[in-house]
Every structure is written in C-alpha cells, then in structure tokens.
Amino acid sequence: MAKRSTSIPSAPTDSGSEAEGAVPARAPLLVDLALQGGGSHGAFTWGVLDRLLEEEWLEIEAISGTSAGAMNAAVLVDGHAQGGAQGARAALERFWHTVSKGAAMSPFRRGPIDVLLNRWTLDHSPGYVAMDMMSRLFSPYDFPFGDTNPLRDILAQCVDFERLAASPIKLFITATNVRTGRGRVFRNADLSPDALLASACLPTMFQAVEIDGEAYWDGGYSGNPTMTPLMDECVSDDTIIVGINPVERAGTPRGARDILNRLNEVSFNAVLLKELRMIALLRKVADPGNAEVAHWAKMRVHLVRSDLLTDLGASSKLNAEWDFLTMLRDEGRRAAEAFLAEKGDRLGISSTLDIDQLLAGG
C-alpha cells in the first residue's frame, strides 16, 4: 500500500487578517528521527532534539535509536507522552542532569592539566588509563561488578516504561544478539531498562545483557541506528539522522588508541551506510509498480552533524561533567539551528543528504 501524503495542508487563511510582515505558519510535517550512539557525545543529540522540538510544524512519527541514541529516544518519547514537546525537552534535560550527578564520584575525571587547558579528553585521567589497560587484559566477567551498570537506576528514575509502551510515537531500539550477530529491534511494548542497557552494552566494559534467554551487546554493531523499520513501518517520507560518529576522518591513525577508535567508528557506521546505499540504489532502479520498493526509493534523508565531534577524542565519550554535557548540548542546538536555516525549507520536498554520492565511494 502506497504511503499517504505526510504534509498536512494548512487551513485557508484570510491574508488581509494577518499582521503585515508576519511569517505564515508552516504546514505540519511528519518526520522520523534516527539517532546514533556515542556515549556522553549523545548530549549533542540532546541539543539537536531540544531545538527541533521548538518547531511546532515538525511532528515526530517515530524514532530509531542505538546506545546513547536509544536513551535520548526513550526519554524524549516518555516526556512527550506526559507533556508534549515541552515535556520532552524537560525530560531530556532532567535525564542528562541525572547522568552527570550520577557520575560525580566516577573515577573517569579529567586530569588537572586538562582542566587547566580546558581540554575535555580523559586520556590523562588515571581512572580512564587504568580501565583502558584492564579492558585489554581482562573481561567484564573477571570482576564481580561487571554486570553492574549505573544507568539502570537512572533509567528507572527517568523513564516510565508503561507510559512509553502506550505512546503514539513509535520507538525502534537496536541491540546486537551476541549469538547470531544480528540486530534485534525493540519496539515500545518490548522496552525495559534491560533493553535500553542492552543497546548501550559495550562488551569490553559490561557483561552482556540477557533478555528472553539471549545475550545482547551494543546495538551499534548491527545498526547505528537501524533505518529499516522507519521505512517499512512508518508513513513519514522524511528521516532526520543525528550523526555522532564521523564517517570520514583525515589521515591514518598511528597510535593504539586512535587505531581502535577508528575501527569502532568504521564498524559502528557500516550498517547505516549500507542501508543508505541501498536507498540510493533503489532510487535508480526502483519499479514504481512495486509499492514496498517505491517507499524506500522516495525517502528523503537529512543529516545534522558537527565537526566538533570529530575533534573530540574517544575517551571524552566517558566524560559526564555537566559543563561538558551542556557544551555539547549547546553545540547540538547550534547545529540544528544551522540545519533549519540552511535546509529546513527542503524538508518535505527533497533530501538534503546527497546519498547518491555514497555510490561513488570506494
């Protein structure tokens, strides 16, 4: 069945009754959101969402999220179910503030020199260096606290999962099945603290999360985030991706940490790039008579990102200082503002991410 129009026409107005120079209200537009993971860099996504939620004409139909993107998605949808867009904005701020307070006694703190030089890296933090070395020699199963994730209590405090299950905004949260290597997509009714923790379970830091007899790791390995349900199960033709992990990075990494970081970026982007390439290919070869394929082919894809995230080191993804999180939030708001100013008028009309260029990639 073909998708219906996702732009809802405005009611006719008497132009003479409008104040001179006033900007007419924009017709509501259904959109989907695709939120990448990236530890505390997810506070950038918080800022993007905070700005987008100010636009009354943007109506969120569904959100696909992984890891930190899954947390942002669940918190936003729960807050929206309770108090609309303003409730969602308040819920996101409350969540990230709670994360920061929960990390107040964390050993992952910046060293004095980094604080003095206003650098956000944890590369010189004794706690981070010790954890980094231990993760290369030991497994989370070697320690009694390997199955303890401090986010569990925070999620229980910040998210009402019964309200989440009843929300009209669809949620698609991805975790990776350890046994099969495939992604599992959890929907509203399936969601629990365990499902969100599974989506953010880094295997070198935490023991796998068991759900229904299966073990799960971070969803970034199988979809960061997963695009398929946004195409197959939603009406909207516009998907806004909030990017955390750089697709391209200049130069060849030579340090051990830099090499590992780049490997993680490549693996965490791989499935998303494959899905976007499939959309680009379908645009060229889609049979208009095949409704399902035509849905994919006509998707309009948009991307909000920032070069600042490329400049931040991997260790800063564990930095939960409030000043750092609010800096990222402000950068997210700035990036979303720039996106709306430069490309917002193309939403509902055409893609602003040139995914056809992906076909030229080697």
C-alpha positions in Angstrom: 0.0 0.0 0.0 1.4 3.3 -1.0 2.3 5.9 1.7 -0.1 8.7 2.2 1.0 12.3 2.0 2.9 13.3 5.1 2.5 17.0 4.7 -0.8 18.2 6.3 -2.2 21.3 4.5 -2.8 24.4 6.5 -6.4 25.7 6.7 -7.1 28.6 4.3 -6.5 32.0 5.8 -7.6 35.5 5.0 -4.3 37.2 4.1 -5.8 40.5 5.0 -6.3 39.4 8.6 -2.6 38.6 9.1 -0.4 41.2 10.6 1.8 42.8 7.9 5.2 41.2 7.7 4.1 38.2 9.8 5.5 34.8 8.7 2.7 32.4 8.0 2.5 29.2 10.0 4.1 26.3 8.2 2.0 23.2 7.4 2.7 20.3 9.9 5.1 17.7 8.5 5.6 14.2 9.8 9.3 13.2 10.3 11.2 10.3 11.6 14.4 10.6 13.7 17.5 8.3 13.5 19.8 8.8 16.5 23.3 7.4 16.6 25.1 6.3 19.8 28.3 7.6 21.2 28.4 7.7 25.0 28.3 11.2 26.5 28.6 12.6 23.0 24.9 11.8 23.0 24.5 15.2 24.7 25.0 16.7 21.3 21.9 14.8 20.2 20.1 16.2 23.2 20.8 19.7 21.9 19.6 18.9 18.4 16.4 17.4 19.8 15.9 20.4 22.1 16.0 22.7 19.1 13.8 20.6 16.8 11.2 20.3 19.5 10.7 24.1 19.4 9.4 23.8 15.8 5.6 23.1 16.1 5.4 22.2 12.5 7.7 19.2 12.9 5.6 16.2 14.1 7.6 13.2 15.2 6.2 9.9 14.0 8.9 7.5 15.0 12.5 7.4 16.4 15.1 4.8 15.8 18.0 4.9 18.3 21.0 3.0 19.4 23.0 3.2 22.6 23.0 6.9 23.7 20.6 7.5 20.9 18.3 4.9 22.4 18.4 6.7 25.7 17.6 10.0 24.1 14.8 8.4 22.1 13.1 6.8 25.1 13.4 9.8 27.3 12.0 12.1 24.6 9.1 9.9 23.8 8.2 9.4 27.5 8.4 13.1 28.2 6.4 13.9 25.1 3.7 11.4 26.2 3.5 13.2 29.5 3.7 16.9 28.5 4.1 17.3 24.7 7.2 19.0 23.2 7.9 21.0 26.3 7.6 17.8 28.4 10.1 16.1 26.1 12.6 19.0 26.4 12.3 19.0 30.2 12.7 15.2 30.4 15.9 15.3 28.3 17.4 17.9 30.5 16.4 16.0 33.6 17.9 12.8 32.2 21.3 14.3 31.3 21.5 16.2 34.6 20.8 13.0 36.4 23.6 11.2 34.4 26.0 14.0 35.3 25.1 13.8 39.0 25.4 10.0 39.0 28.9 10.4 37.6 30.1 12.9 40.2 32.1 10.2 42.0 33.2 8.4 38.9 36.9 7.7 38.5 36.7 8.9 34.9 37.6 12.5 35.6 39.9 14.9 33.7 43.4 15.4 35.0 44.4 18.8 36.4 46.3 19.8 33.3 43.4 19.1 31.0 41.1 21.1 33.3 43.6 24.0 33.3 43.9 23.9 29.4 40.1 23.4 29.0 40.5 20.1 27.2 37.7 17.6 27.5 39.8 14.4 27.0 40.2 11.7 29.6 43.4 10.4 28.0 45.4 11.6 31.1 42.9 10.5 33.7 44.4 7.8 35.9 40.9 6.1 36.2 40.5 6.0 32.4 44.0 4.9 31.7 43.6 2.0 34.3 40.3 1.0 32.8 41.7 1.1 29.3 44.6 -1.1 30.1 42.5 -3.6 32.1 40.0 -3.9 29.3 42.8 -5.2 27.1 43.8 -7.9 29.6 40.6 -8.8 31.4 36.9 -9.3 30.6 33.9 -7.9 32.5 33.3 -11.5 33.6 36.5 -11.4 35.5 35.1 -8.9 38.0 32.1 -9.1 40.4 30.9 -5.7 39.3 31.0 -6.5 35.5 27.2 -6.9 35.4 26.5 -3.5 37.2 25.6 -0.6 35.0 24.9 2.7 36.8 22.5 3.7 34.1 20.0 1.1 35.3 18.9 3.2 38.3 18.9 6.4 36.2 16.6 4.9 33.6 14.2 3.6 36.2 14.1 7.0 37.7 13.7 9.0 34.5 11.5 6.8 32.3 8.0 5.5 32.8 8.0 2.3 30.7 4.3 1.8 30.9 3.7 5.2 29.5 6.4 4.5 26.9 4.6 1.4 25.8 1.3 3.4 25.2 3.0 6.3 23.4 1.8 7.1 19.8 5.4 7.9 18.8 7.0 4.7 17.6 10.3 3.6 19.1 12.8 1.3 17.4 15.7 0.4 19.7 18.5 -1.8 18.4 20.7 -4.2 20.3 23.1 -6.9 18.9 22.4 -10.5 19.6 25.7 -12.0 20.7 24.9 -15.5 19.5 23.8 -14.6 16.0 25.5 -11.2 15.4 22.2 -9.9 14.2 20.4 -6.8 15.4 17.2 -7.1 17.4 14.8 -4.1 17.2 12.8 -3.5 20.4 9.6 -1.6 20.0 7.6 0.4 22.5 5.8 -2.6 24.1 9.1 -4.5 24.4 11.1 -1.8 26.1 12.5 -2.1 29.6 15.6 -0.8 31.4 17.3 -4.1 30.2 16.5 -3.4 26.5 18.0 0.1 26.7 21.0 -1.1 28.6 21.5 -3.9 26.0 21.5 -1.2 23.3 24.4 0.5 25.1 26.3 -2.5 26.3 29.9 -2.2 25.3 31.4 -5.7 25.6 34.7 -4.6 27.0 33.1 -2.7 29.8 29.9 -4.6 30.8 28.7 -8.2 30.7 26.2 -8.9 28.0 22.6 -8.1 29.0 20.3 -11.2 28.9 16.8 -10.8 27.6 14.4 -13.7 26.9 17.4 -16.1 27.2 19.5 -14.3 24.7 22.6 -12.2 25.4 22.9 -8.7 23.8 25.7 -6.2 23.2 25.7 -2.6 21.9 23.3 -2.1 19.0 26.0 -0.1 17.2 27.5 -3.3 15.8 24.3 -4.2 13.9 22.7 -0.8 13.3 23.7 2.7 14.4 20.8 3.4 14.1 18.6 0.9 12.2 16.8 2.6 9.3 14.7 -0.3 8.0 11.7 0.0 10.4 11.5 3.7 9.6 11.0 2.8 6.0 8.8 -0.3 6.5 6.6 0.7 9.4 6.1 4.4 9.1 4.2 6.9 7.0 6.7 9.7 7.0 8.9 10.2 4.0 11.5 12.4 5.8 14.1 11.0 8.1 16.5 13.2 10.1 19.7 11.5 11.1 21.6 12.9 14.0 25.2 11.8 13.4 27.7 11.2 16.2 30.4 9.0 14.7 32.4 10.6 11.8 32.1 8.7 8.5 35.4 10.2 7.3 38.5 11.1 9.2 41.6 12.7 7.7 44.9 10.9 7.9 45.9 7.4 9.0 45.7 6.7 12.8 49.0 5.5 14.2 48.6 5.5 17.9 47.0 2.4 19.5 44.0 4.3 20.9 43.5 6.2 17.6 43.5 2.9 15.7 41.0 1.3 18.0 38.8 4.4 17.9 38.8 4.5 14.1 38.0 0.7 14.0 35.0 1.4 16.2 33.8 4.3 14.1 34.1 2.3 10.9 32.2 -0.7 12.4 29.6 1.5 14.0 28.8 3.3 10.7 29.0 0.2 8.4 25.3 -0.9 8.6 23.9 2.6 8.4 26.0 3.3 5.3 24.8 0.0 3.7 21.2 1.0 4.3 21.7 4.4 2.9 23.5 3.0 -0.2 20.5 0.7 -0.7 18.2 3.7 -0.7 20.5 5.4 -3.3 20.5 2.3 -5.5 16.7 1.9 -5.2 16.3 5.4 -6.5 18.0 4.4 -9.7 16.4 1.0 -10.3 13.1 1.0 -8.4 10.0 -0.3 -10.1 7.2 2.2 -9.5 4.7 -0.7 -9.6 6.4 -2.3 -6.5 4.9 -0.3 -3.7 7.3 -1.6 -1.0 10.4 -0.8 -3.0 8.9 2.6 -4.1 8.6 3.5 -0.4 12.3 3.1 0.1 13.2 4.8 -3.2 11.3 8.0 -2.4 12.7 8.5 1.1 14.0 12.0 1.8 17.1 11.8 4.1 18.6 14.6 6.1 21.7 14.8 8.4 22.5 17.0 11.4 26.1 16.8 12.5 29.1 18.8 13.8 32.8 18.9 13.1 33.3 19.4 16.8 32.6 15.7 17.4 35.3 14.7 15.0 37.8 16.8 17.0 36.9 15.2 20.4 38.9 12.2 21.4 37.2 8.8 22.1 37.9 9.0 25.8 35.7 12.0 26.1 32.7 9.7 25.4 33.0 8.8 29.1 33.2 12.3 30.3 30.0 13.1 32.1 30.9 16.5 33.6 27.9 18.9 33.4 30.0 21.6 31.8 31.0 19.2 29.0 27.4 17.9 28.5 26.0 21.4 28.3 28.7 22.4 25.9 27.7 19.5 23.7 24.0 20.4 24.1 24.7 24.0 23.0 26.7 22.7 20.0 23.7 20.4 19.1 21.3 23.4 19.3 23.7 25.4 17.1 24.0 22.6 14.5 20.2 22.1 14.4 19.6 25.9 14.1 22.1 25.9 11.1 20.3 22.9 9.6 16.9 24.5 9.8 18.2 27.9 8.5 20.0 26.4 5.5 18.0 23.3 4.7 14.7 23.4 6.6 12.7 24.7 3.6 13.6 21.5 1.8 12.1 19.2 4.4 9.0 17.6 2.9 10.3 18.3 -0.6 13.8 16.7 -1.2 16.7 15.1 0.5 19.4 17.4 1.9 21.8 14.5 2.3 23.2 13.5 -1.1 23.1 9.8 -0.6 23.7 9.2 -4.3 27.2 10.3 -3.6 27.6 7.2 -1.4 27.6 5.1 -4.6 30.8 6.8 -5.7 32.6 5.7 -2.5 35.3 3.1 -2.7 
